[in-house]
Amino acid sequence: MKVIQCVNDIEALKAYRRAPQPLIQAIEQDFLHLYEASGKETSLHAFFLPYDQALILLEKEDDVMAQVDDPFTLEYVERHHHGGMVFYRIAKRWGHEFQLFYTLVGIHDEATEQWLLEQADWNEGRGDFYV
């Protein structure tokens, strides 16, 4: 699991190739939307998301269900096709805010993949991501 709270975290994802480029682009776009929504009172490099609003990249060995399977906080699961790959974008509600999670399709155990598929709305993503 990778927690993205600042632009340097996105740069680290790119540098260490922790995810395919199209997924990193989607995460970066959502981060920039959050920055824009913040009113840009600080520079982009000084902007820092609090943990409960951080963007979370779930990886192969992560327990997805422990992170997102809560009917009281799960807002939505979207299945996106972007840049030739398919991934999930999951939103959990924390008070009046959302926390976004991302994970690639097909990297988790069968039960988790089935649950994600059942929860998901399909979006033919063309880079149009909104928080």
DSSP file with accessible surface (Angstrom, degrees, kcal/mol):
  #  RESIDUE AA STRUCTURE BP1 BP2  ACC     N-H-->O    O-->H-N    N-H-->O    O-->H-N    TCO  KAPPA ALPHA  PHI   PSI    X-CA   Y-CA   Z-CA
    1    1 A M              0   0   69      0, 0.0     2,-0.5     0, 0.0    57,-0.2   0.000 360.0 360.0 360.0 131.3    0.0    0.0    0.0
    2    2 A K  E     -A   57   0A  72     55,-2.4    55,-2.9    16,-0.0     2,-0.5  -0.969 360.0-150.0-116.7 129.4    1.3    3.4   -1.0
    3    3 A V  E     -A   56   0A  44     -2,-0.5     2,-0.6    53,-0.2    53,-0.2  -0.864   7.5-159.1-100.3 126.0    0.0    6.5    0.7
    4    4 A I  E     +A   55   0A   1     51,-3.5    51,-2.3    -2,-0.5     3,-0.1  -0.920  32.4 144.2-111.2 111.5    0.0    9.7   -1.5
    5    5 A Q        +     0   0   38     -2,-0.6    44,-3.0     1,-0.2     2,-0.3   0.519  66.0  23.7-119.0 -14.5   -0.2   12.9    0.5
    6    6 A C  S >> S-     0   0   18     42,-0.2     4,-1.1     1,-0.1     3,-1.0  -0.938  84.0 -98.8-148.5 168.6    2.1   15.2   -1.6
    7    7 A V  H 3> S+     0   0    7     40,-0.5     4,-2.2    37,-0.5     3,-0.2   0.832 118.7  62.6 -62.5 -30.0    3.4   15.7   -5.1
    8    8 A N  H 3> S+     0   0  102      1,-0.2     4,-2.1     2,-0.2    -1,-0.3   0.842  97.7  57.1 -64.8 -31.6    6.7   14.1   -4.0
    9    9 A D  H <> S+     0   0   51     -3,-1.0     4,-1.8     2,-0.2    -1,-0.2   0.888 107.3  48.1 -65.4 -37.1    4.8   10.8   -3.3
   10   10 A I  H  X S+     0   0    0     -4,-1.1     4,-2.0     2,-0.2    -2,-0.2   0.919 109.5  52.3 -67.7 -42.1    3.6   10.9   -6.9
   11   11 A E  H  X S+     0   0   84     -4,-2.2     4,-2.8     1,-0.2    -2,-0.2   0.881 107.6  52.6 -62.1 -35.7    7.1   11.5   -8.2
   12   12 A A  H  X S+     0   0   38     -4,-2.1     4,-2.7     2,-0.2    -1,-0.2   0.895 105.5  54.1 -67.4 -38.9    8.3    8.5   -6.1
   13   13 A L  H  <>S+     0   0    6     -4,-1.8     5,-1.7     1,-0.2     4,-0.5   0.916 112.9  44.2 -58.5 -42.1    5.6    6.3   -7.7
   14   14 A K  H ><5S+     0   0   56     -4,-2.0     3,-0.7     3,-0.2    -2,-0.2   0.936 114.5  47.8 -66.6 -48.0    6.9    7.4  -11.1
   15   15 A A  H 3<5S+     0   0   74     -4,-2.8    -2,-0.2     1,-0.2    -1,-0.2   0.881 120.2  36.3 -64.3 -40.3   10.6    6.9  -10.2
   16   16 A Y  T 3<5S-     0   0  182     -4,-2.7    -1,-0.2    -5,-0.2    -2,-0.2   0.362 103.0-129.1 -96.2   3.8   10.2    3.5   -8.7
   17   17 A R  T < 5 +     0   0  214     -3,-0.7    -3,-0.2    -4,-0.5    -4,-0.1   0.897  45.8 163.0  49.5  52.4    7.6    2.4  -11.2
   18   18 A R      < +     0   0  105     -5,-1.7    -1,-0.1    -6,-0.2    -4,-0.1   0.573  66.2  11.4 -77.0 -10.5    5.2    1.2   -8.4
   19   19 A A  S    S-     0   0   15     -6,-0.5    -1,-0.1    -5,-0.1     5,-0.0  -0.974  97.3 -76.8-157.4 160.4    2.3    1.2  -10.8
   20   20 A P    >>  -     0   0   52      0, 0.0     4,-2.1     0, 0.0     3,-0.7  -0.312  48.3-111.5 -62.0 148.8    1.7    1.4  -14.6
   21   21 A Q  H 3> S+     0   0   93      1,-0.2     4,-2.7     2,-0.2     5,-0.2   0.861 114.2  56.0 -52.9 -43.4    2.0    4.9  -16.0
   22   22 A P  H 3> S+     0   0   25      0, 0.0     4,-1.8     0, 0.0    -1,-0.2   0.898 109.2  47.8 -61.6 -34.6   -1.8    5.3  -16.9
   23   23 A L  H <> S+     0   0    0     -3,-0.7     4,-2.5     2,-0.2    -2,-0.2   0.927 110.8  50.2 -70.8 -41.5   -2.7    4.6  -13.3
   24   24 A I  H  X S+     0   0    1     -4,-2.1     4,-2.9     1,-0.2     5,-0.2   0.911 108.8  53.5 -61.8 -39.0   -0.1    7.0  -11.9
   25   25 A Q  H  X S+     0   0   87     -4,-2.7     4,-2.5    -5,-0.2    -1,-0.2   0.903 108.5  49.3 -62.1 -40.5   -1.5    9.6  -14.3
   26   26 A A  H  X S+     0   0    0     -4,-1.8     4,-2.2     2,-0.2    -2,-0.2   0.927 112.6  47.3 -64.9 -43.3   -5.1    9.0  -12.9
   27   27 A I  H  X S+     0   0    0     -4,-2.5     4,-2.5     2,-0.2    -2,-0.2   0.936 112.5  49.9 -62.6 -44.3   -3.8    9.4   -9.4
   28   28 A E  H  X S+     0   0   46     -4,-2.9     4,-2.6     1,-0.2    -2,-0.2   0.908 108.9  52.0 -62.7 -40.9   -1.9   12.5  -10.3
   29   29 A Q  H  X S+     0   0   61     -4,-2.5     4,-2.1     1,-0.2    -1,-0.2   0.925 110.6  47.6 -63.7 -42.5   -4.9   14.0  -11.9
   30   30 A D  H  X S+     0   0    0     -4,-2.2     4,-2.2     2,-0.2    -1,-0.2   0.907 110.6  52.7 -64.0 -40.2   -7.0   13.4   -8.8
   31   31 A F  H  X S+     0   0    0     -4,-2.5     4,-2.4     1,-0.2    -2,-0.2   0.932 109.0  49.3 -60.0 -44.4   -4.3   14.9   -6.7
   32   32 A L  H  X S+     0   0   63     -4,-2.6     4,-2.7     1,-0.2    -1,-0.2   0.872 108.1  53.8 -65.6 -34.7   -4.3   18.0   -8.8
   33   33 A H  H  X S+     0   0   64     -4,-2.1     4,-2.5     2,-0.2    -1,-0.2   0.913 109.2  48.8 -63.9 -41.1   -8.1   18.3   -8.6
   34   34 A L  H  X S+     0   0   26     -4,-2.2     4,-1.3     2,-0.2    -2,-0.2   0.898 110.8  50.8 -64.5 -39.6   -7.8   18.2   -4.8
   35   35 A Y  H ><>S+     0   0   28     -4,-2.4     5,-1.1     2,-0.2     3,-0.5   0.945 111.0  48.0 -62.0 -46.4   -5.1   20.9   -4.9
   36   36 A E  H ><5S+     0   0  110     -4,-2.7     3,-1.4     1,-0.2    -2,-0.2   0.910 110.5  52.0 -60.3 -42.5   -7.3   23.1   -7.1
   37   37 A A  H 3<5S+     0   0   88     -4,-2.5    -1,-0.2     1,-0.3    -2,-0.2   0.757  97.7  67.7 -67.4 -22.4  -10.2   22.5   -4.7
   38   38 A S  T <<5S-     0   0   47     -4,-1.3     3,-0.3    -3,-0.5    -1,-0.3   0.623 114.6-112.8 -73.5 -12.1   -8.1   23.6   -1.8
   39   39 A G  T < 5 -     0   0   52     -3,-1.4    -3,-0.1    -4,-0.4    -2,-0.1   0.471  40.6-101.1  93.2   0.2   -7.9   27.1   -3.1
   40   40 A K      < +     0   0  103     -5,-1.1    -1,-0.2     1,-0.1    -4,-0.1   0.861  67.8 154.1  53.0  43.3   -4.2   26.9   -3.8
   41   41 A E        +     0   0  175     -3,-0.3     2,-0.3     2,-0.1    -1,-0.1   0.696  67.5  37.7 -74.2 -18.1   -3.2   28.8   -0.7
   42   42 A T  S    S-     0   0   66      1,-0.1     5,-0.1     2,-0.0     2,-0.0  -0.820 101.9 -88.7-121.6 168.4    0.2   27.1   -0.8
   43   43 A S    >>  -     0   0   72     -2,-0.3     4,-1.1     1,-0.1     3,-0.9  -0.337  41.6-108.4 -71.0 159.9    2.4   26.1   -3.7
   44   44 A L  G >4 S+     0   0   47      1,-0.3     3,-0.6     2,-0.2   -37,-0.5   0.897 120.6  52.8 -56.5 -40.9    1.8   22.7   -5.2
   45   45 A H  G 34 S+     0   0  133      1,-0.2    -1,-0.3   -39,-0.1   -37,-0.2   0.721 111.5  45.9 -72.8 -17.2    5.1   21.4   -3.7
   46   46 A A  G <4 S+     0   0   63     -3,-0.9    -1,-0.2   -40,-0.1    -2,-0.2   0.565  86.9 110.9 -97.3  -9.8    4.0   22.5   -0.2
   47   47 A F    <<  -     0   0   23     -4,-1.1   -40,-0.5    -3,-0.6     2,-0.4  -0.450  45.3-179.3 -70.1 133.2    0.5   21.1   -0.5
   48   48 A F        -     0   0  124     -2,-0.2   -42,-0.2   -42,-0.1   -43,-0.1  -0.985  20.2-140.0-141.4 122.8    0.0   18.1    1.8
   49   49 A L        -     0   0    3    -44,-3.0     5,-0.1    -2,-0.4     6,-0.0  -0.634  26.6-116.7 -80.4 137.6   -3.2   16.0    2.2
   50   50 A P    >>  -     0   0   62      0, 0.0     3,-2.2     0, 0.0     4,-0.8  -0.344  34.9-104.2 -65.3 157.3   -4.1   14.9    5.7
   51   51 A Y  G >4 S+     0   0  119      1,-0.3     3,-1.2     2,-0.2   -47,-0.1   0.872 119.8  57.5 -55.6 -40.5   -4.1   11.1    6.1
   52   52 A D  G 34 S+     0   0   66      1,-0.3    -1,-0.3    47,-0.0    42,-0.0   0.582 115.2  38.5 -72.6  -3.5   -7.9   10.7    6.0
   53   53 A Q  G <4 S+     0   0   43     -3,-2.2    47,-0.3    46,-0.1    -1,-0.3   0.360  89.6 124.1-118.4   0.8   -7.9   12.4    2.6
   54   54 A A    <<  -     0   0    0     -3,-1.2     2,-0.4    -4,-0.8    46,-0.3  -0.205  66.7-114.9 -61.5 151.4   -4.7   10.8    1.2
   55   55 A L  E     -A    4   0A   1    -51,-2.3   -51,-3.5    44,-0.1     2,-0.5  -0.757  32.6-152.0 -86.8 135.0   -4.9    8.9   -2.0
   56   56 A I  E     -Ab   3 101A   1     44,-2.7    46,-2.5    -2,-0.4     2,-0.7  -0.948  11.1-158.5-119.7 123.9   -4.1    5.2   -1.5
   57   57 A L  E     -Ab   2 102A   5    -55,-2.9   -55,-2.4    -2,-0.5     2,-0.5  -0.890  16.0-153.0 -97.5 113.4   -2.6    2.8   -4.0
   58   58 A L        -     0   0    2     44,-3.3    46,-0.5    -2,-0.7     2,-0.1  -0.783  15.0-160.1 -89.0 130.9   -3.5   -0.7   -3.0
   59   59 A E    >   -     0   0   36     -2,-0.5     3,-1.7    44,-0.1     5,-0.1  -0.444  34.0 -81.6-108.5 179.7   -1.0   -3.3   -4.2
   60   60 A K  T 3  S+     0   0  134      1,-0.3    49,-0.2    -2,-0.1    -2,-0.0   0.830 124.3  39.8 -52.7 -46.3   -1.0   -7.1   -4.8
   61   61 A E  T 3  S+     0   0  166     47,-0.1    -1,-0.3     2,-0.1     2,-0.1   0.491  91.3 112.6 -87.6  -0.9   -0.4   -8.2   -1.2
   62   62 A D  S <  S-     0   0   43     -3,-1.7     2,-1.4     1,-0.1     3,-0.2  -0.413  74.5-118.8 -75.9 148.6   -2.7   -5.6    0.4
   63   63 A D     >  +     0   0  103      1,-0.2     4,-1.1    -2,-0.1     3,-0.2  -0.691  33.9 179.8 -86.6  89.9   -5.9   -6.6    2.2
   64   64 A V  H >> S+     0   0    1     -2,-1.4     4,-2.2     1,-0.2     3,-0.7   0.905  76.7  56.3 -58.7 -44.3   -8.3   -4.6    0.1
   65   65 A M  H 3> S+     0   0   43      1,-0.3     4,-2.1     2,-0.2    -1,-0.2   0.883 103.2  54.0 -61.3 -38.7  -11.4   -5.7    2.0
   66   66 A A  H 34 S+     0   0   70     -3,-0.2    -1,-0.3     1,-0.2    -2,-0.2   0.821 113.8  44.3 -63.7 -29.0   -9.9   -4.5    5.3
   67   67 A Q  H << S+     0   0   57     -4,-1.1    -2,-0.2    -3,-0.7    -1,-0.2   0.846 131.6  11.5 -83.8 -36.7   -9.5   -1.1    3.7
   68   68 A V  H  < S+     0   0    0     -4,-2.2     2,-2.0     1,-0.1    -3,-0.2   0.569  89.7 101.7-125.6 -11.6  -12.7   -0.5    1.9
   69   69 A D     <  +     0   0   80     -4,-2.1    -1,-0.1    -5,-0.4     3,-0.1  -0.502  48.8 116.7 -84.6  76.9  -15.4   -3.1    2.8
   70   70 A D    >>  -     0   0   60     -2,-2.0     4,-2.8     1,-0.1     3,-1.4  -0.898  51.7-156.6-140.1 108.3  -17.5   -1.0    5.2
   71   71 A P  T 34 S+     0   0  107      0, 0.0    -1,-0.1     0, 0.0    -2,-0.0   0.721  93.3  56.5 -62.5 -18.0  -21.1   -0.3    4.0
   72   72 A F  T 34 S+     0   0  190      1,-0.1    -3,-0.0    -3,-0.1    20,-0.0   0.710 120.9  25.0 -85.2 -21.0  -21.3    2.8    6.2
   73   73 A T  T <4 S+     0   0   32     -3,-1.4    20,-3.4    -5,-0.1     2,-0.5   0.613  91.6 104.8-116.8 -17.3  -18.2    4.5    4.6
   74   74 A L  E  <  +C   92   0A  33     -4,-2.8    18,-0.2    18,-0.2     3,-0.1  -0.528  38.9 173.9 -70.2 118.2  -18.0    3.0    1.1
   75   75 A E  E     -     0   0A  89     16,-2.9     2,-0.3    -2,-0.5    17,-0.2   0.881  57.0 -30.8 -91.8 -49.3  -19.3    5.6   -1.3
   76   76 A Y  E     -C   91   0A  52     15,-1.4    15,-2.6     2,-0.0     2,-0.4  -0.986  40.0-141.9-164.6 161.3  -18.6    4.0   -4.6
   77   77 A V  E     -Cd  90 120A   2     42,-0.6    44,-2.2    -2,-0.3     2,-0.4  -0.998  23.0-169.3-127.3 125.1  -16.4    1.6   -6.6
   78   78 A E  E     -Cd  89 121A  36     11,-2.8    11,-2.6    -2,-0.4     2,-0.6  -0.942  13.7-148.4-115.5 140.7  -15.7    2.6  -10.3
   79   79 A R  E     -Cd  88 122A  55     42,-3.4    44,-3.3    -2,-0.4     2,-0.4  -0.949  24.2-167.5-107.7 119.9  -14.0    0.4  -12.8
   80   80 A H  E     -Cd  87 123A   5      7,-3.3     7,-2.3    -2,-0.6     2,-0.6  -0.880  22.0-156.6-114.5 142.6  -12.0    2.4  -15.3
   81   81 A H  E     +C   86   0A  63     42,-1.3     2,-0.4    -2,-0.4     5,-0.2  -0.977  33.4 158.4-110.6 116.4  -10.4    1.6  -18.6
   82   82 A H  E >   -C   85   0A  22      3,-2.6     3,-1.1    -2,-0.6    44,-0.1  -0.975  60.1  -8.7-146.9 124.3   -7.6    4.1  -19.1
   83   83 A G  T 3  S-     0   0   61     -2,-0.4   -60,-0.1    42,-0.3     3,-0.1   0.844 128.0 -51.6  61.6  33.3   -4.5    4.0  -21.3
   84   84 A G  T 3  S+     0   0   66      1,-0.3     2,-0.3   -62,-0.1    -1,-0.3   0.618 120.9  91.5  81.9  11.1   -5.0    0.4  -22.2
   85   85 A M  E <   -C   82   0A  27     -3,-1.1    -3,-2.6   -65,-0.0     2,-0.4  -0.914  64.9-133.4-134.4 163.7   -5.4   -0.9  -18.6
   86   86 A V  E     +C   81   0A  36     -2,-0.3    19,-1.9    -5,-0.2     2,-0.3  -0.964  30.7 159.2-121.9 133.9   -8.2   -1.5  -16.2
   87   87 A F  E     -CE  80 104A   0     -7,-2.3    -7,-3.3    -2,-0.4     2,-0.4  -0.953  34.5-115.3-145.9 164.1   -8.3   -0.4  -12.6
   88   88 A Y  E     -CE  79 103A   1     15,-3.4    15,-1.8    -2,-0.3     2,-0.5  -0.847  15.5-162.4-101.4 143.3  -10.7    0.3   -9.7
   89   89 A R  E     -CE  78 102A   3    -11,-2.6   -11,-2.8    -2,-0.4     2,-0.4  -0.995  17.0-171.5-123.5 118.0  -11.1    3.7   -8.2
   90   90 A I  E     -CE  77 101A   0     11,-3.0    11,-2.9    -2,-0.5     2,-0.5  -0.926   9.1-157.0-119.7 135.0  -12.8    3.4   -4.8
   91   91 A A  E     -CE  76 100A   0    -15,-2.6   -16,-2.9    -2,-0.4   -15,-1.4  -0.948   6.0-171.8-117.0 131.0  -14.2    6.2   -2.6
   92   92 A K  E     -CE  74  99A  24      7,-2.5     7,-2.7    -2,-0.5     2,-0.4  -0.938  23.3-126.9-113.1 142.2  -14.7    6.0    1.1
   93   93 A R  E     - E   0  98A  84    -20,-3.4     2,-0.5    -2,-0.4     5,-0.2  -0.759  22.1-177.3 -92.8 131.9  -16.5    8.8    3.0
   94   94 A W  E >   - E   0  97A 105      3,-3.1     3,-2.4    -2,-0.4     2,-0.3  -0.919  67.6 -60.6-123.5  97.1  -14.8   10.4    6.0
   95   95 A G  T 3  S-     0   0   61     -2,-0.5    -2,-0.0     1,-0.3     0, 0.0  -0.458 120.6 -16.8  64.0-118.5  -17.2   12.9    7.5
   96   96 A H  T 3  S+     0   0  174     -2,-0.3    -1,-0.3    -3,-0.1     2,-0.2   0.353 128.5  75.8 -98.4   4.6  -17.8   15.4    4.6
   97   97 A E  E <   - E   0  94A  91     -3,-2.4    -3,-3.1   -45,-0.0     2,-0.3  -0.698  69.4-132.5-114.0 166.2  -14.7   14.3    2.7
   98   98 A F  E     - E   0  93A  51     -5,-0.2     2,-0.4    -2,-0.2    -5,-0.2  -0.892   5.1-154.0-114.9 148.2  -13.7   11.4    0.5
   99   99 A Q  E     - E   0  92A   4     -7,-2.7    -7,-2.5    -2,-0.3     2,-0.4  -0.990  19.6-144.8-117.0 130.8  -10.6    9.2    0.5
  100  100 A L  E     - E   0  91A   2     -2,-0.4   -44,-2.7   -46,-0.3     2,-0.3  -0.812  13.5-169.9-102.9 137.6   -9.8    7.6   -2.8
  101  101 A F  E     -bE  56  90A   1    -11,-2.9   -11,-3.0    -2,-0.4     2,-0.4  -0.923   3.5-164.2-120.1 148.5   -8.2    4.2   -3.3
  102  102 A Y  E     +bE  57  89A   0    -46,-2.5   -44,-3.3    -2,-0.3     2,-0.3  -0.986  13.3 163.5-133.8 141.7   -6.8    2.7   -6.5
  103  103 A T  E     - E   0  88A   0    -15,-1.8   -15,-3.4    -2,-0.4     2,-0.2  -0.978  35.9-110.0-156.2 147.7   -6.0   -0.8   -7.5
  104  104 A L  E >   - E   0  87A  40    -46,-0.5     3,-0.9    -2,-0.3   -17,-0.3  -0.487  37.7-109.4 -74.2 147.2   -5.4   -2.7  -10.6
  105  105 A V  T 3  S+     0   0   40    -19,-1.9   -19,-0.2     1,-0.2    -1,-0.1  -0.545  97.7  21.1 -73.5 136.9   -7.9   -5.3  -11.8
  106  106 A G  T 3  S+     0   0   58     -2,-0.2    -1,-0.2     3,-0.1     4,-0.1   0.519  91.7  98.7  89.3   7.9   -6.8   -8.9  -11.6
  107  107 A I  S <  S+     0   0   46     -3,-0.9     2,-0.2     2,-0.1    -2,-0.1   0.522  70.7  70.5-104.7  -4.0   -4.0   -8.7   -8.9
  108  108 A H  S    S-     0   0   22     -4,-0.2   -47,-0.1     1,-0.2   -48,-0.1  -0.553  94.0 -74.7-108.5 174.1   -6.0   -9.8   -5.9
  109  109 A D     >  -     0   0   96    -49,-0.2     4,-2.6    -2,-0.2     5,-0.2  -0.147  50.7-102.6 -64.4 163.4   -7.5  -13.1   -4.7
  110  110 A E  H  > S+     0   0  173      1,-0.2     4,-2.5     2,-0.2     5,-0.2   0.873 119.2  51.7 -59.4 -41.7  -10.6  -14.4   -6.4
  111  111 A A  H  > S+     0   0   72      2,-0.2     4,-2.3     1,-0.2    -1,-0.2   0.913 112.2  46.4 -64.4 -42.0  -13.0  -13.4   -3.6
  112  112 A T  H  > S+     0   0    7      2,-0.2     4,-2.7     1,-0.2     5,-0.2   0.934 112.4  49.8 -65.8 -45.2  -11.7   -9.8   -3.6
  113  113 A E  H  X S+     0   0   29     -4,-2.6     4,-2.4     1,-0.2    -2,-0.2   0.909 111.5  49.4 -60.7 -40.3  -11.9   -9.5   -7.3
  114  114 A Q  H  X S+     0   0   96     -4,-2.5     4,-2.4    -5,-0.2    -1,-0.2   0.923 111.1  49.2 -65.5 -43.3  -15.4  -10.8   -7.3
  115  115 A W  H  X S+     0   0   34     -4,-2.3     4,-1.9     2,-0.2    -2,-0.2   0.934 112.0  48.4 -62.0 -45.9  -16.5   -8.3   -4.6
  116  116 A L  H  X S+     0   0    0     -4,-2.7     4,-1.5     1,-0.2    -1,-0.2   0.925 111.5  50.1 -60.4 -44.4  -14.9   -5.4   -6.5
  117  117 A L  H  < S+     0   0   85     -4,-2.4     3,-0.2     1,-0.2    -1,-0.2   0.912 110.5  49.8 -61.5 -41.1  -16.6   -6.4   -9.7
  118  118 A E  H  < S+     0   0  126     -4,-2.4    -1,-0.2     1,-0.2    -2,-0.2   0.835 115.4  43.4 -66.8 -32.4  -20.0   -6.7   -8.0
  119  119 A Q  H  < S+     0   0   77     -4,-1.9   -42,-0.6    -5,-0.2    -1,-0.2   0.698  96.3 105.1 -83.0 -21.4  -19.6   -3.2   -6.4
  120  120 A A  E  <  -d   77   0A  23     -4,-1.5     2,-0.4    -3,-0.2   -42,-0.3  -0.338  54.3-154.6 -79.1 143.7  -18.2   -1.5   -9.5
  121  121 A D  E     -d   78   0A 101    -44,-2.2   -42,-3.4    -2,-0.1     2,-0.4  -0.884  32.7-120.7 -98.6 140.0  -19.8    0.9  -11.9
  122  122 A W  E     -d   79   0A 120     -2,-0.4     2,-0.4   -44,-0.2   -42,-0.2  -0.690  31.9-179.5 -88.4 132.5  -18.1    0.8  -15.3
  123  123 A N  E     -d   80   0A  55    -44,-3.3     2,-2.0    -2,-0.4   -42,-1.3  -0.991  27.8-143.4-131.1 123.9  -16.5    3.9  -16.6
  124  124 A E        -     0   0   92     -2,-0.4   -44,-0.1   -44,-0.2     2,-0.1  -0.628  36.2-153.0 -81.3  78.6  -14.7    4.1  -20.0
  125  125 A G        +     0   0    8     -2,-2.0   -42,-0.3     1,-0.1     4,-0.1  -0.338  31.0 173.5 -62.5 131.0  -12.2    6.5  -18.5
  126  126 A R  S    S-     0   0  171    -44,-0.1    -1,-0.1    -2,-0.1   -44,-0.1  -0.095  79.3 -69.6-120.9  27.2  -10.6    8.9  -20.9
  127  127 A G  S    S+     0   0   10      1,-0.2     2,-1.2  -105,-0.0    -2,-0.1   0.536  96.7 133.3  95.5   7.6   -8.8   10.8  -18.2
  128  128 A D        +     0   0   99      2,-0.0     2,-0.4   -99,-0.0    -1,-0.2  -0.719  26.2 157.7 -95.7  89.7  -12.0   12.3  -16.8
  129  129 A F        -     0   0    1     -2,-1.2     2,-0.4    -3,-0.1   -96,-0.0  -0.935  15.4-176.7-116.5 137.1  -11.6   11.8  -13.1
  130  130 A Y              0   0  148     -2,-0.4  -100,-0.1   -97,-0.0    -2,-0.0  -0.977 360.0 360.0-133.8 146.9  -13.4   13.8  -10.4
  131  131 A V              0   0   71     -2,-0.4   -40,-0.0  -101,-0.1    -2,-0.0  -0.774 360.0 360.0 -96.5 360.0  -13.3   13.8   -6.7
